[in-house]
Amino acid sequence: MSGRRVVVFPSASELGPTLAQLVSSRAEKALSAGRSSFSLGLSGGSLVSMLSKDLPAVENLDCSRWLIGFCDERLVPFSDPESTYGLYKNQLFGKINIPEDRILAIDPSLPVQECADDYADKLSKAFSPEQIPVFDMLLLGMGPDGHTCSLFPDHPLLQESQRTVAPISDSPKPPPQRVTMTLPTVNAARCVVFVSTGGSKAPVLKHVLEGGEGPALPSALVAPRQGELFWLVDEPAAALLTSQVERPGPGAKI
Ligand SMILES: O=C(O)[C@H](O)[C@@H](O)[C@H](O)[C@H](O)COP(=O)(O)O
């Protein structure tokens, strides 16, 4: 890992535009480096509304060569309000003109094991000949229990070392059936960005970033092997941190 950056913003509304700029600058970097696509993994939670508001506002955004995947997904029909794909489809994709065939989503009609295998196969084909999908950027959230993707504390999936994608049928957070990237896939990414806001995240953020009692929480196990790791947080979430953080001025790029 080339170093972790913890960047603190006064509020979530000030964080959003910087996140959007970061995504767009990494896309330009990937495409100008000669790669055929910019691959971006999305997560649910508050990222959906943040990206849907701030990404379309980026000037001259060209998403025609983006490849979108999902860090995890809930096994529900796309029409279900719990579907992460469904939320992005309704709130974002139409606004930024992502071609439909450049979105890698689960097939929610399949049983969970087959659904995970099918999604792993889609990623494998899209990232061939790489052995493991290497996303240019993954955007992650963190639950108050320290989970990220659908990787929950003390769950056996935290030990997964072979599969790139796995099913989970006993998610402690509903809905119970989900499909998730595993830690090897998350940690293969070129850039991982956590977004965490609100005072309810302060204790878990401190535990994840500065350590605490008990085994490492799932979010603390995210450490891209050769990539960058950003934590973009707001002041209420950062309230208990004592380690060094960055506080960019208004409008500054990171
Ligand atoms: O699949 C889920 O149940 C949620 O998407 C969940 O994992 C969420 O991403 C985190 O709890 C962070 O949520 P916030 O972005 O709201 O902090």
The ligand as an SDF file (V2000), in Angstrom:
LIG
                    3D

 17 16  0  0  0  0  0  0  0  0999 V2000
  -25.5100   -3.0480    1.9880 O   0  0  0  0  0  0  0  0  0  0  0  0
  -25.8300   -2.3900    2.9540 C   0  0  0  0  0  0  0  0  0  0  0  0
  -26.5070   -2.8110    3.8600 O   0  0  0  0  0  0  0  0  0  0  0  0
  -25.3800   -0.9430    3.0150 C   0  0  0  0  0  0  0  0  0  0  0  0
  -25.1150   -0.4800    1.7310 O   0  0  0  0  0  0  0  0  0  0  0  0
  -24.2100   -0.7390    3.9330 C   0  0  0  0  0  0  0  0  0  0  0  0
  -23.1880   -1.6540    3.7440 O   0  0  0  0  0  0  0  0  0  0  0  0
  -23.6930    0.6920    3.8630 C   0  0  0  0  0  0  0  0  0  0  0  0
  -22.9210    0.8780    2.7030 O   0  0  0  0  0  0  0  0  0  0  0  0
  -22.8670    1.0120    5.0670 C   0  0  0  0  0  0  0  0  0  0  0  0
  -23.6130    0.7310    6.2040 O   0  0  0  0  0  0  0  0  0  0  0  0
  -22.4550    2.4600    5.0580 C   0  0  0  0  0  0  0  0  0  0  0  0
  -23.5840    3.2490    5.1030 O   0  0  0  0  0  0  0  0  0  0  0  0
  -23.5130    4.8130    5.0040 P   0  0  0  0  0  0  0  0  0  0  0  0
  -22.9500    5.1370    3.6550 O   0  0  0  0  0  0  0  0  0  0  0  0
  -24.9250    5.2490    5.1050 O   0  0  0  0  0  0  0  0  0  0  0  0
  -22.6270    5.2980    6.0770 O   0  0  0  0  0  0  0  0  0  0  0  0
  1  2  2  0
  2  3  1  0
  2  4  1  0
  4  5  1  0
  4  6  1  0
  6  7  1  0
  6  8  1  0
  8  9  1  0
  8 10  1  0
 10 11  1  0
 10 12  1  0
 12 13  1  0
 13 14  1  0
 14 15  2  0
 14 16  1  0
 14 17  1  0
M  END
$$$$
